[in-house]
């Protein structure tokens, strides 16, 4: 036990590191600023390492402080989970997931009933957002992110292919067929302003040999979900991630005017979680279920698009 630092000093460190503010830590811990400062100094003396760089009215973590914060936060999370399980043996296990709104609405939520059918004891809290995820400062178990899977300090498991193709309402094509991709400059192109999707149209057009410098007309939306709805209403052509418009394509509410698609390879959706976190049983159940859903979907998509089937894989 002599090798363990005082618990109060650890708590002061975690709260201060989370906010990068001793003042906010003191308010949350209901102690004085002087008490927090004293605990931080005592912890640094105990460790023999500087955890913070103290600037003018600003705190930043040193490299050692960042590592220690991640490890100690994980330990506190484990203690919190163990205590909750012991105090509430009949209480449902809680699982926290962050995903994109469009992905959640169009792919994840329609499948969640199958997860609950076999996991009644798990309570899933699903939040949405496009901002970067910081597991060290947010109370999350998993996140679903769009990118190349090369984020630092996380394990990233590939979920589904990110295959792009223009889609539109069938009624829009009745106004005149499209002979070639360049004919799209006679129409409105619907575009999400989300940074990771901002270049989808230019990449697809370039892949079709179309000069992206030509005069195309764009209508911009805050999210892909809005651009898809605008396409359904016949307002233009949306560059769709085919996995997220599956239902509309199957029912004919949307159609692909061209047979050409763009597979963005490793730039796709990933399930991410801290690389140093040991998965709890409920996390493992959700991860296994999600992998199985992705395997089934990927085989179906590969068959429909003549792609090579690719199940979830991990990068860390």
Rosetta silent file (secondary structure, phi, psi, omega in degrees, C-alpha in Angstrom):
SEQUENCE: XXXXXXXXXXXXXXXXXXXXXXXXXXXXXXXXXXXXXXXXXXXXXXXXXXXXXXXXXXXXXXXXXXXXXXXXXXXXXXXXXXXXXXXXXXXXXXXXXXXXXXXXXXXXXXXXXXXXXXXXXXXXXXXXXXXXXXXXXXXXXXXXXXXXXXXXXXXXXXXXXXXXXXXXXXXXXXXXXXXXXXXXXXXXXXXXXXXXXXXXXXXXXXXXXXXXXXXXXXXXXXXXXXXXXXXXXXXXXXXXXXXXXXXXXXXXXXXXXXXXXXXXXXXXXXXXXXXXXXXXXXXXXXXXXXXXXXXXXXXXXXXXXXXXXXXXXXXX
SCORE:     score description
SCORE:     0.000 S_00000001
   1 L     0.000  -23.966 -179.416    0.000    0.000    0.000 S_00000001
   2 L   -66.061  -18.341  178.951    2.965    2.312    0.528 S_00000001
   3 L   -82.622   -7.160 -177.938    3.435    2.334   -3.258 S_00000001
   4 L   -95.280  134.688  176.031   -0.041    3.823   -3.763 S_00000001
   5 L   -72.804  161.598  178.822   -0.546    7.604   -3.762 S_00000001
   6 L   -60.432  138.131 -177.465   -3.298    9.112   -1.552 S_00000001
   7 H   -61.004  -40.388 -179.636   -6.760    8.653   -3.059 S_00000001
   8 H   -62.218  -35.990  177.920   -7.706   12.311   -2.511 S_00000001
   9 H   -67.312  -38.973  177.719   -4.639   13.407   -4.483 S_00000001
  10 H   -64.587  -42.448  179.259   -5.593   11.080   -7.331 S_00000001
  11 H   -62.956  -43.172  178.526   -9.146   12.444   -7.385 S_00000001
  12 H   -61.950  -39.204  179.180   -7.857   16.001   -7.461 S_00000001
  13 H   -65.376  -47.182 -177.403   -5.553   15.080  -10.336 S_00000001
  14 H   -62.862  -44.397 -179.160   -8.258   13.362  -12.409 S_00000001
  15 H   -67.358  -39.503  179.485  -10.745   16.213  -12.006 S_00000001
  16 H   -68.027  -42.583  179.942   -8.104   18.849  -12.763 S_00000001
  17 H   -65.934  -35.676  179.802   -6.802   16.958  -15.800 S_00000001
  18 H   -64.659  -41.119 -177.753  -10.324   16.463  -17.122 S_00000001
  19 H   -94.881  -15.225 -169.976  -11.088   20.191  -17.017 S_00000001
  20 L    52.107   41.299 -179.399   -7.497   21.460  -17.329 S_00000001
  21 L  -156.702  118.886  176.512   -8.562   23.795  -14.556 S_00000001
  22 H   -70.194  -30.536  179.004   -7.876   23.541  -10.826 S_00000001
  23 H   -64.050  -47.105  179.286  -10.677   26.035  -10.198 S_00000001
  24 H   -66.747  -36.448  177.459  -13.284   23.856  -11.900 S_00000001
  25 H   -63.003  -42.580  179.410  -11.907   20.783  -10.143 S_00000001
  26 H   -61.982  -41.903  179.761  -12.243   22.503   -6.774 S_00000001
  27 H   -64.056  -41.358 -178.134  -15.859   23.472   -7.522 S_00000001
  28 H   -71.909  -31.927  179.949  -16.751   19.913   -8.584 S_00000001
  29 H   -87.588   -7.370 -179.990  -15.021   18.376   -5.569 S_00000001
  30 L    61.377   43.404  174.807  -16.534   20.979   -3.196 S_00000001
  31 L  -132.246  176.003 -179.345  -13.154   21.958   -1.774 S_00000001
  32 L   -81.479  159.590  176.386  -11.035   25.079   -1.946 S_00000001
  33 H   -61.051  -38.138  178.973   -8.676   25.904   -4.786 S_00000001
  34 H   -61.915  -37.003  179.686   -5.817   25.835   -2.283 S_00000001
  35 H   -65.894  -41.393  178.385   -6.727   22.294   -1.274 S_00000001
  36 H   -64.184  -46.578 -179.839   -6.637   21.092   -4.903 S_00000001
  37 H   -59.633  -40.747  178.680   -3.301   22.825   -5.537 S_00000001
  38 H   -63.578  -42.436  179.881   -1.857   21.236   -2.398 S_00000001
  39 H   -64.705  -39.268  179.873   -3.041   17.750   -3.485 S_00000001
  40 H   -65.498  -43.767  178.924   -1.550   18.186   -6.957 S_00000001
  41 H   -64.368  -39.885 -179.621    1.814   19.254   -5.574 S_00000001
  42 H   -64.550  -39.559  179.643    1.774   16.368   -3.106 S_00000001
  43 H   -67.063  -41.804  178.270    1.042   13.876   -5.892 S_00000001
  44 H   -64.196  -37.845  177.430    3.850   15.220   -8.079 S_00000001
  45 H   -66.804  -40.175  178.992    6.259   14.996   -5.153 S_00000001
  46 H   -62.634  -42.149 -177.145    5.134   11.431   -4.438 S_00000001
  47 H   -82.135  -25.175 -174.628    5.643   10.419   -8.077 S_00000001
  48 L    71.333   28.226 -176.238    8.755   12.498   -8.661 S_00000001
  49 L  -140.575  140.163  172.614    7.265   13.635  -11.994 S_00000001
  50 L   -79.169  125.588 -179.945    5.729   16.886  -13.221 S_00000001
  51 L   -96.525  -23.637 -176.669    2.161   16.189  -14.333 S_00000001
  52 E  -128.783  150.279  165.349    1.249   19.715  -15.453 S_00000001
  53 E  -101.836  118.800 -173.919    2.817   22.624  -17.251 S_00000001
  54 E   -99.509  106.023  177.401    1.609   25.677  -15.348 S_00000001
  55 E  -101.195 -172.447  179.031    1.216   28.729  -17.572 S_00000001
  56 L   -70.605  107.995 -179.373   -0.449   32.069  -16.975 S_00000001
  57 L    57.110   28.501 -178.478   -4.032   31.124  -16.071 S_00000001
  58 E  -149.758  136.996  175.228   -3.639   27.916  -18.054 S_00000001
  59 E  -116.313  138.711  170.387   -2.805   24.301  -17.274 S_00000001
  60 E  -133.864  150.367  179.799   -1.658   21.695  -19.764 S_00000001
  61 E   -80.881  139.903  169.984   -0.706   18.108  -19.138 S_00000001
  62 L   -73.583  171.865  177.611    2.849   16.959  -19.640 S_00000001
  63 H   -60.220  -41.516  177.682    3.408   13.813  -21.687 S_00000001
  64 H   -65.690  -37.773  178.670    3.749   11.856  -18.452 S_00000001
  65 H   -64.768  -38.602  177.638    0.596   13.536  -17.136 S_00000001
  66 H   -61.518  -46.543 -179.524   -1.377   12.505  -20.238 S_00000001
  67 H   -63.880  -44.364 -177.883   -0.338    8.866  -19.813 S_00000001
  68 H   -65.873  -37.786  179.133   -1.033    8.884  -16.093 S_00000001
  69 H   -61.984  -45.423  179.498   -4.441   10.531  -16.627 S_00000001
  70 H   -60.178  -46.066 -176.489   -5.505    7.829  -19.101 S_00000001
  71 H   -69.367  -43.785 -178.669   -4.431    5.010  -16.799 S_00000001
  72 H   -68.967  -37.426  177.357   -5.850    6.472  -13.597 S_00000001
  73 H   -60.868  -42.632  178.165   -9.143    7.381  -15.305 S_00000001
  74 H   -62.354  -38.552  178.600   -9.496    3.789  -16.486 S_00000001
  75 H   -66.203  -42.030  177.386   -8.850    2.573  -12.937 S_00000001
  76 H   -64.059  -38.671  177.321  -11.505    4.917  -11.519 S_00000001
  77 H   -61.612  -40.650  179.549  -13.974    3.727  -14.176 S_00000001
  78 H   -65.032  -41.186  178.039  -13.317    0.123  -13.142 S_00000001
  79 H   -64.087  -42.772  179.704  -13.866    0.982   -9.465 S_00000001
  80 H   -61.863  -43.900 -179.664  -17.065    2.841  -10.320 S_00000001
  81 H   -65.444  -44.316 -179.864  -18.409   -0.089  -12.352 S_00000001
  82 H   -63.008  -40.173  179.724  -17.516   -2.656   -9.678 S_00000001
  83 H   -66.857  -43.127  179.322  -19.143   -0.542   -6.959 S_00000001
  84 H   -62.912  -40.685  179.662  -22.320   -0.005   -8.974 S_00000001
  85 H   -65.354  -39.924 -179.140  -22.595   -3.730   -9.697 S_00000001
  86 H   -69.321  -42.041 -177.668  -22.134   -4.613   -6.035 S_00000001
  87 H   -75.846  -26.991 -176.113  -24.623   -2.008   -4.758 S_00000001
  88 L  -130.120   71.261 -175.185  -27.240   -2.688   -7.430 S_00000001
  89 L   -62.502  -25.637  179.790  -27.115   -6.389   -8.289 S_00000001
  90 L   -94.188   -0.718 -176.838  -30.481   -6.239  -10.068 S_00000001
  91 L   -78.575  145.869 -179.939  -29.670   -3.066  -11.975 S_00000001
  92 L   -68.527  145.729  173.716  -29.118   -3.231  -15.729 S_00000001
  93 E   -69.408  136.631 -176.299  -25.606   -2.941  -17.088 S_00000001
  94 E  -104.224  135.353 -179.230  -25.102    0.453  -18.710 S_00000001
  95 E  -129.987  127.102 -175.906  -23.358    0.897  -22.053 S_00000001
  96 E  -112.474  124.517 -176.381  -22.564    4.329  -23.524 S_00000001
  97 E  -129.903  135.134  172.819  -22.111    4.765  -27.271 S_00000001
  98 E  -111.672  132.227  178.548  -21.510    7.882  -29.397 S_00000001
  99 E  -144.930  176.062  176.695  -22.292    7.737  -33.127 S_00000001
 100 L   -79.894  150.388 -179.755  -23.298   10.023  -35.988 S_00000001
 101 H   -60.681  -48.567 -177.175  -26.952   11.002  -36.287 S_00000001
 102 H   -64.485  -44.442  178.171  -27.311    9.777  -39.875 S_00000001
 103 H   -61.251  -42.104 -179.092  -25.527    6.481  -39.178 S_00000001
 104 H   -63.717  -47.653 -176.580  -27.646    5.953  -36.070 S_00000001
 105 H   -67.119  -40.443 -167.715  -30.960    6.692  -37.787 S_00000001
 106 H  -100.783  -15.852  179.581  -30.322    4.810  -41.001 S_00000001
 107 H  -127.332  -48.975 -171.890  -28.172    1.822  -40.029 S_00000001
 108 H   -75.473  -53.711 -173.665  -27.786    1.239  -36.299 S_00000001
 109 H   -59.345  -41.638  178.177  -31.226    1.904  -34.808 S_00000001
 110 H   -60.226  -17.217 -178.247  -33.141   -0.357  -37.246 S_00000001
 111 H  -103.309  -11.576 -173.054  -30.948   -3.253  -36.047 S_00000001
 112 H   -64.421  -26.701 -179.874  -30.868   -2.540  -32.311 S_00000001
 113 H   -60.213  -31.657  179.157  -34.031   -4.532  -31.607 S_00000001
 114 H   -70.158  -33.465  176.397  -32.058   -7.680  -32.415 S_00000001
 115 H   -67.307  -44.927 -178.152  -29.444   -6.747  -29.830 S_00000001
 116 H   -69.219  -27.142  178.626  -32.059   -6.152  -27.124 S_00000001
 117 H   -61.471  -27.699 -177.974  -33.836   -9.385  -27.935 S_00000001
 118 H  -111.523   -4.110 -176.015  -30.769  -11.245  -26.644 S_00000001
 119 L  -137.443   62.955 -177.418  -29.415   -8.714  -24.108 S_00000001
 120 L   -65.170  -22.546 -175.441  -32.272   -7.585  -21.902 S_00000001
 121 L   -85.240   -2.660 -178.329  -29.880   -6.848  -19.028 S_00000001
 122 E  -102.932  132.109  177.452  -27.961   -4.173  -20.969 S_00000001
 123 E  -109.445  110.707 -176.870  -29.105   -0.560  -20.986 S_00000001
 124 E   -93.463  129.052  173.212  -27.677    1.300  -23.983 S_00000001
 125 E  -108.513  110.399 -177.788  -27.289    5.072  -23.917 S_00000001
 126 E  -104.401  119.191  174.284  -26.842    6.287  -27.496 S_00000001
 127 E  -115.886  159.539 -177.263  -25.717    9.864  -28.053 S_00000001
 128 E  -125.488  155.591  178.401  -24.933   11.530  -31.363 S_00000001
 129 L   168.182  157.361 -179.607  -22.430   14.116  -32.522 S_00000001
 130 L  -106.605   -6.463 -177.530  -19.752   14.835  -35.120 S_00000001
 131 L   -70.613  154.204  177.963  -17.138   16.310  -32.776 S_00000001
 132 L   -57.971  149.745 -178.544  -13.956   14.310  -32.038 S_00000001
 133 L   -97.461  132.430  175.741  -14.200   11.805  -29.201 S_00000001
 134 L  -122.723   97.063 -176.207  -11.946   12.111  -26.151 S_00000001
 135 L   -64.410  -24.270 -178.825  -12.378    9.006  -24.020 S_00000001
 136 L   -72.857  -20.439 -177.252  -10.171   10.460  -21.293 S_00000001
 137 L  -118.803   -5.128  179.875  -12.621   13.307  -20.717 S_00000001
 138 L  -121.892  145.253 -179.165  -15.962   11.791  -21.730 S_00000001
 139 L   -86.725   81.704 -178.293  -17.885    8.985  -20.096 S_00000001
 140 L  -131.924  146.647  172.652  -18.127    6.705  -23.137 S_00000001
 141 L   -94.681  -44.342 -179.111  -17.536    3.012  -23.722 S_00000001
 142 E  -135.954  162.334  167.649  -17.566    3.053  -27.525 S_00000001
 143 E  -143.090  153.425  173.576  -17.821    5.477  -30.401 S_00000001
 144 E  -113.296  118.216 -173.322  -18.496    5.004  -34.102 S_00000001
 145 E  -124.611  152.631  176.216  -16.284    7.282  -36.186 S_00000001
 146 E  -104.253  125.227 -178.831  -15.708    7.934  -39.881 S_00000001
 147 E   169.776 -155.409 -178.596  -12.071    8.038  -40.969 S_00000001
 148 L  -100.627    3.469  177.693   -9.073    5.832  -41.700 S_00000001
 149 L    77.466   16.117 -175.730   -8.934    4.148  -38.317 S_00000001
 150 L  -109.049   29.981  177.872   -5.610    5.750  -37.411 S_00000001
 151 L   -70.226  145.115 -177.900   -6.687    7.778  -34.380 S_00000001
 152 L   -74.511  147.830  170.946   -4.136    7.765  -31.524 S_00000001
 153 L    65.904   20.205  177.230   -4.578    5.755  -28.330 S_00000001
 154 E  -132.677  156.273  166.195   -7.629    3.800  -29.510 S_00000001
 155 E   -92.152  131.098 -177.696   -8.447    0.417  -30.968 S_00000001
 156 E  -122.353  121.090 -178.820  -10.381    0.885  -34.229 S_00000001
 157 E  -113.315  120.802 -177.386  -12.391   -1.962  -35.750 S_00000001
 158 E   -63.638  137.056 -176.937  -13.673   -1.540  -39.294 S_00000001
 159 L  -104.436  -77.772 -174.910  -17.444   -1.910  -39.550 S_00000001
 160 L  -128.355  155.760  178.813  -19.024   -1.452  -42.994 S_00000001
 161 L   -65.812  148.366  176.362  -17.759   -0.310  -46.412 S_00000001
 162 L  -105.120   87.038 -175.741  -18.037    3.353  -47.330 S_00000001
 163 E  -106.826  125.050 -173.956  -19.307    3.030  -50.895 S_00000001
 164 E  -107.929  143.694  172.986  -20.462    6.202  -52.651 S_00000001
 165 E  -162.048  148.065  176.039  -22.846    6.723  -55.570 S_00000001
 166 E   -68.656  143.177  175.075  -25.266    9.481  -56.644 S_00000001
 167 E  -134.157  157.206  178.793  -28.919    8.877  -55.812 S_00000001
 168 E  -157.920  172.006  174.221  -32.090   10.736  -56.654 S_00000001
 169 L   -73.604  141.133  176.676  -35.855   10.467  -56.708 S_00000001
 170 H   -56.088  -32.592 -179.149  -37.244    8.448  -59.644 S_00000001
 171 H   -62.785  -30.734 -178.563  -39.437   11.465  -60.451 S_00000001
 172 H   -67.488  -34.657  179.813  -36.333   13.548  -61.081 S_00000001
 173 H   -72.645  -22.512  178.954  -35.189   11.208  -63.847 S_00000001
 174 L   -68.049  -18.667  178.737  -38.548   11.493  -65.574 S_00000001
 175 L   -77.074  -12.292  179.072  -37.699   15.086  -66.422 S_00000001
 176 L   156.977  127.807 -178.120  -34.899   13.823  -68.631 S_00000001
 177 L   -69.503  159.108  176.638  -32.466   10.890  -68.551 S_00000001
 178 L  -104.175  123.306 -179.083  -28.779   11.293  -67.797 S_00000001
 179 L   -85.260  -33.131 -175.547  -26.453    9.979  -70.482 S_00000001
 180 L  -153.171  159.483 -177.789  -23.187   10.562  -68.628 S_00000001
 181 H   -55.808  -33.559 -179.574  -21.945   11.880  -65.252 S_00000001
 182 H   -61.710  -21.525  179.060  -21.045   15.262  -66.757 S_00000001
 183 H   -66.875  -13.209  179.656  -24.778   15.815  -67.374 S_00000001
 184 H   -64.662  -17.568  179.480  -25.151   16.327  -63.626 S_00000001
 185 H   -69.584   -9.139  174.452  -24.042   19.942  -64.089 S_00000001
 186 H   -87.784    0.183 -176.180  -27.568   20.582  -65.379 S_00000001
 187 L  -127.111  173.073  177.001  -28.936   19.615  -61.965 S_00000001
 188 E   -90.483  130.696  177.017  -28.528   20.550  -58.294 S_00000001
 189 E  -101.438  126.978 -176.808  -26.045   18.469  -56.309 S_00000001
 190 E   -92.499  129.415 -168.622  -26.895   17.993  -52.640 S_00000001
 191 E  -135.137  131.999  171.654  -23.890   18.163  -50.333 S_00000001
 192 E   -79.770  141.301  179.175  -23.222   17.620  -46.617 S_00000001
 193 L   -89.396   -0.425  177.726  -20.958   20.253  -45.059 S_00000001
 194 L   -59.509  129.485 -172.707  -19.493   17.725  -42.597 S_00000001
 195 H   -52.968  -39.382 -176.640  -15.697   17.933  -43.199 S_00000001
 196 H   -72.188   -9.448 -179.229  -15.196   14.196  -43.703 S_00000001
 197 H  -119.481    3.019 -172.839  -17.808   14.182  -46.481 S_00000001
 198 L   -65.559  -26.982 -176.237  -17.130   17.534  -48.110 S_00000001
 199 L  -100.752    8.562 -175.461  -15.066   16.043  -50.965 S_00000001
 200 H   -59.376  -45.816 -178.736  -17.345   13.114  -51.821 S_00000001
 201 H   -64.123  -46.861 -177.554  -18.794   14.684  -54.951 S_00000001
 202 H   -64.345  -36.893  179.489  -15.441   15.861  -56.322 S_00000001
 203 H   -67.817  -41.767  179.810  -13.841   12.459  -55.670 S_00000001
 204 H   -67.440  -44.321  179.477  -16.647   10.561  -57.406 S_00000001
 205 H   -62.313  -42.644  178.560  -16.714   12.953  -60.386 S_00000001
 206 H   -62.775  -38.019  178.706  -12.937   12.772  -60.730 S_00000001
 207 H   -65.262  -24.927  178.410  -13.162    8.984  -60.623 S_00000001
 208 L   -91.429    4.501  179.090  -15.605    9.206  -63.558 S_00000001
 209 L    79.632   20.574 -178.983  -13.201   11.355  -65.546 S_00000001
 210 L   -96.506  134.973  178.457  -15.214   14.538  -65.093 S_00000001
 211 L   -69.610  111.410 -176.235  -13.422   17.861  -64.726 S_00000001
 212 L   -71.256   -9.237  177.357  -14.386   18.958  -61.219 S_00000001
 213 L   -79.349   -8.459  179.106  -13.596   22.553  -62.181 S_00000001
 214 L   -64.557  163.886 -172.337  -16.736   22.589  -64.340 S_00000001
 215 L   -83.626   93.440  176.014  -19.662   24.673  -63.159 S_00000001
 216 L  -102.416  148.626  179.516  -21.742   22.461  -60.874 S_00000001
 217 E  -102.605  127.655 -177.439  -24.553   23.791  -58.697 S_00000001
 218 E  -118.131  147.268  170.078  -24.551   22.729  -55.043 S_00000001
 219 E  -123.313  122.253 -170.049  -27.071   22.937  -52.228 S_00000001
 220 E  -100.998  145.282 -179.495  -25.442   22.430  -48.831 S_00000001
 221 E  -132.828  154.778 -178.616  -26.861   20.759  -45.731 S_00000001
 222 L   -67.582  -30.257 -176.921  -25.680   20.384  -42.154 S_00000001
 223 L  -141.003  161.878  176.646  -25.936   16.598  -42.282 S_00000001
 224 H   -65.381  -33.923  179.845  -26.170   13.731  -44.753 S_00000001
 225 H   -57.820  -39.801  179.202  -29.609   12.873  -43.378 S_00000001
 226 H   -69.161  -38.998  179.282  -30.924   16.227  -44.624 S_00000001
 227 H   -67.152  -35.878  177.433  -29.355   15.798  -48.057 S_00000001
 228 H   -65.966  -41.263  179.168  -30.925   12.331  -48.390 S_00000001
 229 H   -64.843  -39.296  177.154  -34.330   13.700  -47.468 S_00000001
 230 H   -62.681  -37.802  176.969  -33.927   16.489  -50.019 S_00000001
 231 H   -65.367  -41.010  177.651  -33.096   13.862  -52.644 S_00000001
 232 H   -60.549  -36.093 -179.337  -36.218   11.885  -51.732 S_00000001
 233 L   -80.519    2.320  175.677  -38.250   15.076  -52.209 S_00000001
 234 L    80.494   23.109 -176.442  -36.818   15.483  -55.713 S_00000001
 235 L   -88.455   -6.927  179.351  -34.692   18.547  -54.971 S_00000001
 236 L   161.025 -165.021 -178.567  -31.510   17.189  -56.549 S_00000001
 237 E  -107.134  126.573  177.714  -28.891   14.444  -56.556 S_00000001
 238 E  -102.220  142.301  171.691  -27.264   13.372  -53.288 S_00000001
 239 E   -86.721  106.115 -169.268  -23.903   11.635  -53.043 S_00000001
 240 E  -101.429  143.906  162.770  -24.970    8.747  -50.851 S_00000001
 241 E   -80.728  109.604 -168.010  -23.158    6.258  -48.704 S_00000001
 242 H   -57.135  -30.498  178.912  -25.077    3.299  -50.099 S_00000001
 243 H   -62.854  -24.109 -174.822  -25.168    1.502  -46.751 S_00000001
 244 H   -98.198   -0.553  175.193  -27.211    4.394  -45.329 S_00000001
 245 L  -124.344   27.007 -177.035  -29.871    4.541  -48.050 S_00000001
 246 H   -56.704  -48.101 -176.830  -30.460    0.787  -48.218 S_00000001
 247 H   -64.578  -42.652 -178.104  -34.167    0.978  -47.402 S_00000001
 248 H   -66.884  -35.353  176.930  -34.882    3.774  -49.889 S_00000001
 249 H   -69.480  -38.996 -179.700  -33.094    1.924  -52.685 S_00000001
 250 H   -68.147  -33.663 -178.670  -34.962   -1.304  -51.887 S_00000001
 251 H   -91.544   -7.507  178.507  -38.342    0.445  -51.879 S_00000001
 252 L    85.325    6.428  176.671  -37.629    2.587  -54.939 S_00000001
 253 L   -70.141  -26.344  172.981  -37.875    5.930  -53.158 S_00000001
 254 L  -129.252  150.700  177.210  -34.335    6.552  -54.358 S_00000001
 255 E  -134.851  157.165  174.289  -32.523    5.219  -57.425 S_00000001
 256 L   -97.856  114.375 -177.853  -28.931    5.225  -58.668 S_00000001
 257 L   -72.330  -17.416  178.986  -28.843    6.920  -62.094 S_00000001
 258 L  -127.326  154.092  179.147  -25.397    5.452  -62.828 S_00000001
 259 L   -87.979   -3.427 -177.571  -23.902    2.024  -62.239 S_00000001
 260 L   -86.691  134.795  176.536  -20.560    3.509  -61.183 S_00000001
 261 L  -132.706  166.373 -179.333  -19.706    3.709  -57.489 S_00000001
 262 E  -124.300  114.729  176.007  -16.649    4.699  -55.466 S_00000001
 263 E   -91.051  117.145 -175.256  -15.402    2.421  -52.680 S_00000001
 264 L   -85.474    9.815  171.344  -13.328    4.564  -50.285 S_00000001
 265 L    61.024 -123.527 -177.187  -11.536    1.543  -48.839 S_00000001
 266 L   -69.958  -14.061  178.115  -10.053    2.135  -45.391 S_00000001
 267 L   -84.479   90.623 -173.767  -11.805    5.496  -45.142 S_00000001
 268 E  -154.743 -160.430 -177.282  -14.990    4.198  -43.586 S_00000001
 269 E   -90.349  139.514  179.720  -16.815    3.608  -40.290 S_00000001
 270 E  -132.621  145.937  165.958  -15.022    2.164  -37.268 S_00000001
 271 E   -88.620  124.325 -176.840  -15.984    1.091  -33.778 S_00000001
 272 E  -123.420  148.590  175.853  -13.431    2.724  -31.492 S_00000001
 273 E  -158.207  158.674 -175.868  -12.574    2.379  -27.816 S_00000001
 274 E   -57.831  135.187 -175.894   -9.505    3.145  -25.655 S_00000001
 275 L   -66.978  -22.636 -177.916   -6.657    0.789  -26.442 S_00000001
 276 L   -98.392    9.750 -177.291   -5.822    0.317  -22.751 S_00000001
 277 L   -96.310  128.606  174.581   -9.390   -0.475  -21.669 S_00000001
 278 L   -80.520  127.365 -175.987  -10.354   -4.001  -20.766 S_00000001
 279 L   -69.699  131.248  173.629  -13.792   -4.758  -22.220 S_00000001
 280 L   -74.418  165.399  179.005  -16.519   -5.433  -19.684 S_00000001
 281 H   -56.546  -40.126  179.672  -18.901   -8.347  -20.386 S_00000001
 282 H   -69.520  -34.897  175.502  -21.596   -5.977  -21.682 S_00000001
 283 H   -64.639  -42.273  179.262  -19.068   -4.211  -23.921 S_00000001
 284 H   -63.091  -40.334  179.698  -17.932   -7.578  -25.271 S_00000001
 285 H   -63.983  -43.778  179.961  -21.545   -8.615  -25.977 S_00000001
 286 H   -65.702  -43.748  179.801  -22.273   -5.408  -27.872 S_00000001
 287 H   -60.807  -44.054  179.856  -19.011   -5.618  -29.820 S_00000001
 288 H   -64.708  -42.208  178.957  -19.678   -9.243  -30.801 S_00000001
 289 H   -63.162  -44.302 -178.559  -23.244   -8.439  -31.840 S_00000001
 290 H   -64.209  -40.792  177.914  -22.131   -5.443  -33.916 S_00000001
 291 H   -61.732  -41.072  179.249  -19.425   -7.475  -35.649 S_00000001
 292 H   -65.592  -41.471  177.549  -21.979  -10.156  -36.550 S_00000001
 293 H   -62.826  -41.240 -179.975  -24.385   -7.553  -37.938 S_00000001
 294 H   -67.698  -39.972  178.045  -21.584   -6.008  -39.998 S_00000001
 295 H   -58.271  -47.415 -179.059  -20.458   -9.398  -41.316 S_00000001
 296 H   -64.309  -44.484 -179.182  -23.983  -10.176  -42.536 S_00000001
 297 H   -65.874  -42.511 -177.358  -24.481   -6.718  -44.031 S_00000001
 298 H   -63.462  -37.857  176.928  -21.072   -6.641  -45.714 S_00000001
 299 H   -65.251  -40.544  178.603  -21.688   -9.961  -47.457 S_00000001
 300 H   -64.726  -44.420  179.963  -25.042   -8.686  -48.700 S_00000001
 301 H   -66.741  -40.831  179.392  -23.527   -5.411  -49.924 S_00000001
 302 H   -62.418  -39.210  178.714  -20.587   -7.201  -51.540 S_00000001
 303 H   -65.694  -40.885 -177.920  -22.957   -9.507  -53.411 S_00000001
 304 H   -71.632  -31.354 -176.346  -25.053   -6.582  -54.650 S_00000001
 305 H  -108.814    3.365 -177.427  -22.070   -4.470  -55.770 S_00000001
 306 L    60.140   41.685  175.647  -19.681   -7.284  -56.720 S_00000001
 307 L   -95.889  160.632  172.184  -17.280   -6.217  -53.960 S_00000001
 308 L   -75.035  126.086  178.263  -14.908   -8.456  -52.080 S_00000001
 309 L   -60.030  136.349  179.542  -16.558   -9.343  -48.743 S_00000001
 310 L  -141.280  105.498  178.548  -14.654   -7.744  -45.885 S_00000001
 311 L   -74.548  175.192 -179.071  -15.667   -8.370  -42.305 S_00000001
 312 L   -59.956  140.494  175.893  -14.656   -6.134  -39.404 S_00000001
 313 L  -133.028  165.299 -174.177  -10.951   -5.844  -38.802 S_00000001
 314 E  -114.850  142.076  169.638   -8.957   -4.067  -36.122 S_00000001
 315 E  -128.961  144.400  176.382   -6.411   -1.290  -36.193 S_00000001
 316 L  -148.272    0.000    0.000   -4.765    0.131  -33.131 S_00000001
